Amino acid sequence: MKISKYKKFWFKCLILVCFLFLKSLTPVAAQENLIIVIIDGLRWQEVFQGIDPFNAPKDVATNKNLVLNKFWDSDPKKSRAKIFPFFWNTVVSQGQIWGNRDIGNKVSVKNPYKFSFPGYSEIFCGFVDNKINTNDYGNNPHVNVLEFLNSLPQYKDKVAVFTAWDGFIRILNVSRSKLYIKAGTDLYGDANPDAEQQLLNTLKSNSYIYTYDQNKMLDQYTFYGAFDYLKKNKPKVLFIGLAEVDNFGHKFDYSAYITSAKQDDKWLSDLWNFIQNDSFYKNNTTLFITTDHGRGIKDNWPYHWTDVPRSEETWFAVIGPKIAANGEVNLSRNIYSGQLASTYAKILGFNFTVPNTVVMLPILDIFKKNISNPAFPRPLPITIPKIMTINKK
């Protein structure tokens, strides 16, 4: 039996409608999201070894319960887990933590200055410019990876920055990059803050700026301002810059340095839990955590500078759908902060390129499963001196 042209036409229309309906039911792969958190001046020693016995005794006279009872353990692994439970429960089981030099894994800044502006410029621009040698440097002339991502159609106007230090306005050259940024004392909600933002703004305006050699706002306002923005505006790339750990380090206050790091870990846990339960971010978001520089050791622990040995030593942690669950990485590698810019782009599926500029290569090992170094099959023992004198008055 022949089918009329009229019936053929409507038959084709029916097939097309069915096809479009079925396609609408098929999940569309969401564009990847990235959240970067940088904890200024947090040493790898505390991340991997917990309380430093060379520093803890100095605080015990006035803060015995705070430092010794809450965070101290003769086993460094137990001590580090008390300070960083999110790192050593969630990230170590689902992601990766790099920078434990005791097992042969080295992460460092490559710039010779070992402080913030050069460190952040290296992280976000992907190479070292030796002319950037002061925290008072003007607008960074180099294109950064956040600016690069913001220029892509998929991420246009979906990149946001929240930082405790207003220096990021210059580091990221906001006058040129046009990144959305809230830094230092900036208030939230722009021209029309809602009730929650008004409360944050009131608290922030009536708080204080703490200084060492630069203006910084309390981390709680930076974090909760960023968290509020994340929930309401759904940025696809978010950078949060926290600063109190470094400030307490410069003030020789080891107990505050540790408790601030502990608070940062709690915020990271809250952030990850939100990501895992939010339909926009779940299963398509990577959380990348690092620092901009290290610090010295023993009596030099509060300092970081060109002439302070070992203050170039850093670390990073990463967790997300593309990141292999390799835990505490013991690969014998020399990784540099300058590689992070191209790594951030690679996580999102792009190659970070800048005309007339050679940026460092991404860290491709984070995408590989079961990476290990046969030379270091297990963590090397860490020698911890006895601290019996801690309990003396």
Secondary structure as a PSIPRED ss2 file (coil, helix, strand):
# PSIPRED VFORMAT (PSIPRED V4.0)

   1 M C   1.000  0.000  0.000
   2 K C   1.000  0.000  0.000
   3 I C   1.000  0.000  0.000
   4 S C   1.000  0.000  0.000
   5 K H   0.000  1.000  0.000
   6 Y H   0.000  1.000  0.000
   7 K H   0.000  1.000  0.000
   8 K H   0.000  1.000  0.000
   9 F H   0.000  1.000  0.000
  10 W H   0.000  1.000  0.000
  11 F H   0.000  1.000  0.000
  12 K H   0.000  1.000  0.000
  13 C H   0.000  1.000  0.000
  14 L H   0.000  1.000  0.000
  15 I H   0.000  1.000  0.000
  16 L H   0.000  1.000  0.000
  17 V H   0.000  1.000  0.000
  18 C H   0.000  1.000  0.000
  19 F H   0.000  1.000  0.000
  20 L H   0.000  1.000  0.000
  21 F H   0.000  1.000  0.000
  22 L H   0.000  1.000  0.000
  23 K H   0.000  1.000  0.000
  24 S H   0.000  1.000  0.000
  25 L H   0.000  1.000  0.000
  26 T C   1.000  0.000  0.000
  27 P C   1.000  0.000  0.000
  28 V C   1.000  0.000  0.000
  29 A C   1.000  0.000  0.000
  30 A C   1.000  0.000  0.000
  31 Q C   1.000  0.000  0.000
  32 E C   1.000  0.000  0.000
  33 N E   0.000  0.000  1.000
  34 L E   0.000  0.000  1.000
  35 I E   0.000  0.000  1.000
  36 I E   0.000  0.000  1.000
  37 V E   0.000  0.000  1.000
  38 I E   0.000  0.000  1.000
  39 I E   0.000  0.000  1.000
  40 D C   1.000  0.000  0.000
  41 G C   1.000  0.000  0.000
  42 L C   1.000  0.000  0.000
  43 R C   1.000  0.000  0.000
  44 W H   0.000  1.000  0.000
  45 Q H   0.000  1.000  0.000
  46 E H   0.000  1.000  0.000
  47 V H   0.000  1.000  0.000
  48 F H   0.000  1.000  0.000
  49 Q H   0.000  1.000  0.000
  50 G C   1.000  0.000  0.000
  51 I C   1.000  0.000  0.000
  52 D C   1.000  0.000  0.000
  53 P C   1.000  0.000  0.000
  54 F C   1.000  0.000  0.000
  55 N C   1.000  0.000  0.000
  56 A H   0.000  1.000  0.000
  57 P H   0.000  1.000  0.000
  58 K H   0.000  1.000  0.000
  59 D H   0.000  1.000  0.000
  60 V H   0.000  1.000  0.000
  61 A H   0.000  1.000  0.000
  62 T H   0.000  1.000  0.000
  63 N H   0.000  1.000  0.000
  64 K H   0.000  1.000  0.000
  65 N H   0.000  1.000  0.000
  66 L H   0.000  1.000  0.000
  67 V H   0.000  1.000  0.000
  68 L H   0.000  1.000  0.000
  69 N H   0.000  1.000  0.000
  70 K H   0.000  1.000  0.000
  71 F H   0.000  1.000  0.000
  72 W C   1.000  0.000  0.000
  73 D C   1.000  0.000  0.000
  74 S C   1.000  0.000  0.000
  75 D C   1.000  0.000  0.000
  76 P H   0.000  1.000  0.000
  77 K H   0.000  1.000  0.000
  78 K H   0.000  1.000  0.000
  79 S H   0.000  1.000  0.000
  80 R H   0.000  1.000  0.000
  81 A H   0.000  1.000  0.000
  82 K H   0.000  1.000  0.000
  83 I H   0.000  1.000  0.000
  84 F C   1.000  0.000  0.000
  85 P H   0.000  1.000  0.000
  86 F H   0.000  1.000  0.000
  87 F H   0.000  1.000  0.000
  88 W H   0.000  1.000  0.000
  89 N H   0.000  1.000  0.000
  90 T H   0.000  1.000  0.000
  91 V H   0.000  1.000  0.000
  92 V H   0.000  1.000  0.000
  93 S H   0.000  1.000  0.000
  94 Q H   0.000  1.000  0.000
  95 G C   1.000  0.000  0.000
  96 Q E   0.000  0.000  1.000
  97 I E   0.000  0.000  1.000
  98 W E   0.000  0.000  1.000
  99 G C   1.000  0.000  0.000
 100 N C   1.000  0.000  0.000
 101 R H   0.000  1.000  0.000
 102 D H   0.000  1.000  0.000
 103 I H   0.000  1.000  0.000
 104 G C   1.000  0.000  0.000
 105 N E   0.000  0.000  1.000
 106 K E   0.000  0.000  1.000
 107 V E   0.000  0.000  1.000
 108 S E   0.000  0.000  1.000
 109 V C   1.000  0.000  0.000
 110 K C   1.000  0.000  0.000
 111 N C   1.000  0.000  0.000
 112 P C   1.000  0.000  0.000
 113 Y C   1.000  0.000  0.000
 114 K C   1.000  0.000  0.000
 115 F C   1.000  0.000  0.000
 116 S H   0.000  1.000  0.000
 117 F H   0.000  1.000  0.000
 118 P H   0.000  1.000  0.000
 119 G H   0.000  1.000  0.000
 120 Y H   0.000  1.000  0.000
 121 S H   0.000  1.000  0.000
 122 E H   0.000  1.000  0.000
 123 I H   0.000  1.000  0.000
 124 F H   0.000  1.000  0.000
 125 C H   0.000  1.000  0.000
 126 G C   1.000  0.000  0.000
 127 F C   1.000  0.000  0.000
 128 V C   1.000  0.000  0.000
 129 D C   1.000  0.000  0.000
 130 N C   1.000  0.000  0.000
 131 K C   1.000  0.000  0.000
 132 I C   1.000  0.000  0.000
 133 N C   1.000  0.000  0.000
 134 T C   1.000  0.000  0.000
 135 N C   1.000  0.000  0.000
 136 D C   1.000  0.000  0.000
 137 Y C   1.000  0.000  0.000
 138 G C   1.000  0.000  0.000
 139 N C   1.000  0.000  0.000
 140 N C   1.000  0.000  0.000
 141 P C   1.000  0.000  0.000
 142 H C   1.000  0.000  0.000
 143 V C   1.000  0.000  0.000
 144 N C   1.000  0.000  0.000
 145 V H   0.000  1.000  0.000
 146 L H   0.000  1.000  0.000
 147 E H   0.000  1.000  0.000
 148 F H   0.000  1.000  0.000
 149 L H   0.000  1.000  0.000
 150 N H   0.000  1.000  0.000
 151 S C   1.000  0.000  0.000
 152 L C   1.000  0.000  0.000
 153 P C   1.000  0.000  0.000
 154 Q C   1.000  0.000  0.000
 155 Y C   1.000  0.000  0.000
 156 K C   1.000  0.000  0.000
 157 D C   1.000  0.000  0.000
 158 K C   1.000  0.000  0.000
 159 V E   0.000  0.000  1.000
 160 A E   0.000  0.000  1.000
 161 V E   0.000  0.000  1.000
 162 F E   0.000  0.000  1.000
 163 T E   0.000  0.000  1.000
 164 A C   1.000  0.000  0.000
 165 W E   0.000  0.000  1.000
 166 D C   1.000  0.000  0.000
 167 G C   1.000  0.000  0.000
 168 F H   0.000  1.000  0.000
 169 I H   0.000  1.000  0.000
 170 R H   0.000  1.000  0.000
 171 I H   0.000  1.000  0.000
 172 L C   1.000  0.000  0.000
 173 N C   1.000  0.000  0.000
 174 V H   0.000  1.000  0.000
 175 S H   0.000  1.000  0.000
 176 R H   0.000  1.000  0.000
 177 S H   0.000  1.000  0.000
 178 K C   1.000  0.000  0.000
 179 L C   1.000  0.000  0.000
 180 Y E   0.000  0.000  1.000
 181 I E   0.000  0.000  1.000
 182 K E   0.000  0.000  1.000
 183 A E   0.000  0.000  1.000
 184 G C   1.000  0.000  0.000
 185 T C   1.000  0.000  0.000
 186 D C   1.000  0.000  0.000
 187 L C   1.000  0.000  0.000
 188 Y C   1.000  0.000  0.000
 189 G C   1.000  0.000  0.000
 190 D C   1.000  0.000  0.000
 191 A C   1.000  0.000  0.000
 192 N C   1.000  0.000  0.000
 193 P C   1.000  0.000  0.000
 194 D C   1.000  0.000  0.000
 195 A H   0.000  1.000  0.000
 196 E H   0.000  1.000  0.000
 197 Q H   0.000  1.000  0.000
 198 Q H   0.000  1.000  0.000
 199 L H   0.000  1.000  0.000
 200 L H   0.000  1.000  0.000
 201 N H   0.000  1.000  0.000
 202 T H   0.000  1.000  0.000
 203 L H   0.000  1.000  0.000
 204 K H   0.000  1.000  0.000
 205 S H   0.000  1.000  0.000
 206 N C   1.000  0.000  0.000
 207 S C   1.000  0.000  0.000
 208 Y C   1.000  0.000  0.000
 209 I C   1.000  0.000  0.000
 210 Y E   0.000  0.000  1.000
 211 T E   0.000  0.000  1.000
 212 Y C   1.000  0.000  0.000
 213 D C   1.000  0.000  0.000
 214 Q C   1.000  0.000  0.000
 215 N E   0.000  0.000  1.000
 216 K E   0.000  0.000  1.000
 217 M C   1.000  0.000  0.000
 218 L C   1.000  0.000  0.000
 219 D H   0.000  1.000  0.000
 220 Q H   0.000  1.000  0.000
 221 Y H   0.000  1.000  0.000
 222 T H   0.000  1.000  0.000
 223 F H   0.000  1.000  0.000
 224 Y H   0.000  1.000  0.000
 225 G H   0.000  1.000  0.000
 226 A H   0.000  1.000  0.000
 227 F H   0.000  1.000  0.000
 228 D H   0.000  1.000  0.000
 229 Y H   0.000  1.000  0.000
 230 L H   0.000  1.000  0.000
 231 K H   0.000  1.000  0.000
 232 K H   0.000  1.000  0.000
 233 N H   0.000  1.000  0.000
 234 K C   1.000  0.000  0.000
 235 P C   1.000  0.000  0.000
 236 K C   1.000  0.000  0.000
 237 V E   0.000  0.000  1.000
 238 L E   0.000  0.000  1.000
 239 F E   0.000  0.000  1.000
 240 I E   0.000  0.000  1.000
 241 G E   0.000  0.000  1.000
 242 L E   0.000  0.000  1.000
 243 A C   1.000  0.000  0.000
 244 E H   0.000  1.000  0.000
 245 V H   0.000  1.000  0.000
 246 D H   0.000  1.000  0.000
 247 N H   0.000  1.000  0.000
 248 F H   0.000  1.000  0.000
 249 G H   0.000  1.000  0.000
 250 H H   0.000  1.000  0.000
 251 K C   1.000  0.000  0.000
 252 F C   1.000  0.000  0.000
 253 D C   1.000  0.000  0.000
 254 Y H   0.000  1.000  0.000
 255 S H   0.000  1.000  0.000
 256 A H   0.000  1.000  0.000
 257 Y H   0.000  1.000  0.000
 258 I H   0.000  1.000  0.000
 259 T H   0.000  1.000  0.000
 260 S H   0.000  1.000  0.000
 261 A H   0.000  1.000  0.000
 262 K H   0.000  1.000  0.000
 263 Q H   0.000  1.000  0.000
 264 D H   0.000  1.000  0.000
 265 D H   0.000  1.000  0.000
 266 K H   0.000  1.000  0.000
 267 W H   0.000  1.000  0.000
 268 L H   0.000  1.000  0.000
 269 S H   0.000  1.000  0.000
 270 D H   0.000  1.000  0.000
 271 L H   0.000  1.000  0.000
 272 W H   0.000  1.000  0.000
 273 N H   0.000  1.000  0.000
 274 F H   0.000  1.000  0.000
 275 I H   0.000  1.000  0.000
 276 Q H   0.000  1.000  0.000
 277 N H   0.000  1.000  0.000
 278 D C   1.000  0.000  0.000
 279 S C   1.000  0.000  0.000
 280 F C   1.000  0.000  0.000
 281 Y C   1.000  0.000  0.000
 282 K C   1.000  0.000  0.000
 283 N C   1.000  0.000  0.000
 284 N C   1.000  0.000  0.000
 285 T E   0.000  0.000  1.000
 286 T E   0.000  0.000  1.000
 287 L E   0.000  0.000  1.000
 288 F E   0.000  0.000  1.000
 289 I E   0.000  0.000  1.000
 290 T E   0.000  0.000  1.000
 291 T C   1.000  0.000  0.000
 292 D C   1.000  0.000  0.000
 293 H C   1.000  0.000  0.000
 294 G C   1.000  0.000  0.000
 295 R C   1.000  0.000  0.000
 296 G C   1.000  0.000  0.000
 297 I C   1.000  0.000  0.000
 298 K H   0.000  1.000  0.000
 299 D H   0.000  1.000  0.000
 300 N H   0.000  1.000  0.000
 301 W C   1.000  0.000  0.000
 302 P C   1.000  0.000  0.000
 303 Y C   1.000  0.000  0.000
 304 H C   1.000  0.000  0.000
 305 W C   1.000  0.000  0.000
 306 T C   1.000  0.000  0.000
 307 D C   1.000  0.000  0.000
 308 V C   1.000  0.000  0.000
 309 P C   1.000  0.000  0.000
 310 R C   1.000  0.000  0.000
 311 S C   1.000  0.000  0.000
 312 E C   1.000  0.000  0.000
 313 E E   0.000  0.000  1.000
 314 T E   0.000  0.000  1.000
 315 W C   1.000  0.000  0.000
 316 F E   0.000  0.000  1.000
 317 A E   0.000  0.000  1.000
 318 V E   0.000  0.000  1.000
 319 I E   0.000  0.000  1.000
 320 G C   1.000  0.000  0.000
 321 P C   1.000  0.000  0.000
 322 K C   1.000  0.000  0.000
 323 I C   1.000  0.000  0.000
 324 A C   1.000  0.000  0.000
 325 A C   1.000  0.000  0.000
 326 N C   1.000  0.000  0.000
 327 G E   0.000  0.000  1.000
 328 E E   0.000  0.000  1.000
 329 V C   1.000  0.000  0.000
 330 N C   1.000  0.000  0.000
 331 L C   1.000  0.000  0.000
 332 S C   1.000  0.000  0.000
 333 R E   0.000  0.000  1.000
 334 N E   0.000  0.000  1.000
 335 I E   0.000  0.000  1.000
 336 Y E   0.000  0.000  1.000
 337 S H   0.000  1.000  0.000
 338 G H   0.000  1.000  0.000
 339 Q H   0.000  1.000  0.000
 340 L H   0.000  1.000  0.000
 341 A H   0.000  1.000  0.000
 342 S H   0.000  1.000  0.000
 343 T H   0.000  1.000  0.000
 344 Y H   0.000  1.000  0.000
 345 A H   0.000  1.000  0.000
 346 K H   0.000  1.000  0.000
 347 I H   0.000  1.000  0.000
 348 L C   1.000  0.000  0.000
 349 G C   1.000  0.000  0.000
 350 F C   1.000  0.000  0.000
 351 N C   1.000  0.000  0.000
 352 F C   1.000  0.000  0.000
 353 T C   1.000  0.000  0.000
 354 V E   0.000  0.000  1.000
 355 P C   1.000  0.000  0.000
 356 N C   1.000  0.000  0.000
 357 T E   0.000  0.000  1.000
 358 V C   1.000  0.000  0.000
 359 V C   1.000  0.000  0.000
 360 M C   1.000  0.000  0.000
 361 L C   1.000  0.000  0.000
 362 P C   1.000  0.000  0.000
 363 I C   1.000  0.000  0.000
 364 L H   0.000  1.000  0.000
 365 D H   0.000  1.000  0.000
 366 I H   0.000  1.000  0.000
 367 F H   0.000  1.000  0.000
 368 K C   1.000  0.000  0.000
 369 K C   1.000  0.000  0.000
 370 N C   1.000  0.000  0.000
 371 I C   1.000  0.000  0.000
 372 S C   1.000  0.000  0.000
 373 N C   1.000  0.000  0.000
 374 P C   1.000  0.000  0.000
 375 A C   1.000  0.000  0.000
 376 F C   1.000  0.000  0.000
 377 P C   1.000  0.000  0.000
 378 R C   1.000  0.000  0.000
 379 P C   1.000  0.000  0.000
 380 L C   1.000  0.000  0.000
 381 P C   1.000  0.000  0.000
 382 I C   1.000  0.000  0.000
 383 T C   1.000  0.000  0.000
 384 I C   1.000  0.000  0.000
 385 P C   1.000  0.000  0.000
 386 K C   1.000  0.000  0.000
 387 I C   1.000  0.000  0.000
 388 M H   0.000  1.000  0.000
 389 T H   0.000  1.000  0.000
 390 I H   0.000  1.000  0.000
 391 N H   0.000  1.000  0.000
 392 K C   1.000  0.000  0.000
 393 K C   1.000  0.000  0.000
